[in-house]
Amino acid sequence: MLPLILTVVCAWFLVRPHLAQVVGGADNSQSERERLLDQKQRFVQALRDIELDFQTKKISIQEYSDMKSAASVELAGVLEQLDRISNA
């Protein structure tokens, strides 16, 4: 289970830049912000789910640590991008 999760997270890191297509303009800036806010919510929910799975003993401490770290790194990246948009 853990190797599959780590593979998916790594694949996301590799594919994500190719999926983002920002052309420019106010509408695209707004849609980019909305996309980032959606991602933020998904990663926050993922962290909650990981915590719940650990508390209910569905995952080991190692899986918990790995999954929480990966989701936290992604969330931090999204928050940085939101900051850049807000400051632009």
N, C-alpha and C positions, 0 to 999 in steps of 0.2 A: 504494500500500500504506500509506504513512504517513498520508494523509488518512483512510483507513478506520479505522486504529488510533486516531487522535486523536478521531475521531467517536465511536467506541465508548467511549473513556475519558470523554469529555464527557457522553455519554448516561448512563453509569453514575453520574456525579456528580449528575445531575438526577433519576434514577429511584430511587437508593438510599434517600433519606429516606422515600419513599412505600412502599417494600417492608418497611421495619422496622416491626414491630407488636409493641411491648412493652406488655403489659397490666399487669404487676406481679407480685410474689410471688417466692418462692425458685426455683420451677421455671423461670419466665421469665428470671430473672437468670442461672441456670445455662445455659439454652439460648442466651441472648444471649452469654455468655462463650464457649460452644462455637462459636457462629457466628463470633465475632470471631477465635478461635484458628484456625478453618478459613480465614478470609479472610487472616489473617497468613501461614499456610503457603502459600496460593496466590500471594500477592504476593512472598514470598521465592523461591518457585520461578520466578515470572515474571522476577524479577531475575537469577536464575541462567541462565535460558533466553536472556534478552537478552544477557547477558555472553557466553554460548557462541556465539550467532549473530554477535556482533560479532567474536569471536576467530576464527571460521571464515569471516569475510568475507561472511556472508549479508546483513548490513545495513551501511549506510553509517554514518559517524561521526555525522552529523546525526540519522539515525533512532535510533541507539544513544542519543544524548544525550536526545532527546525522549522515547523510550520509558522510559529509565531514570528520568528526572525524574518522569514521570507515575506510574510504579509506586512510586517512593520517596515521593511525596506521599501516595498512597493508603495505603501501609504506615505512614507516620507517623500518619495519621488513625486507623487501626486500633489502633496502639499507644497513642495517647492515650485512645481509648475503653476499652481494656483497663485502663489505669491508673485511669481514673475508676471503673470497676466494682470494681477491687481495693481502692480507697480508700473505697468507699461502705460 
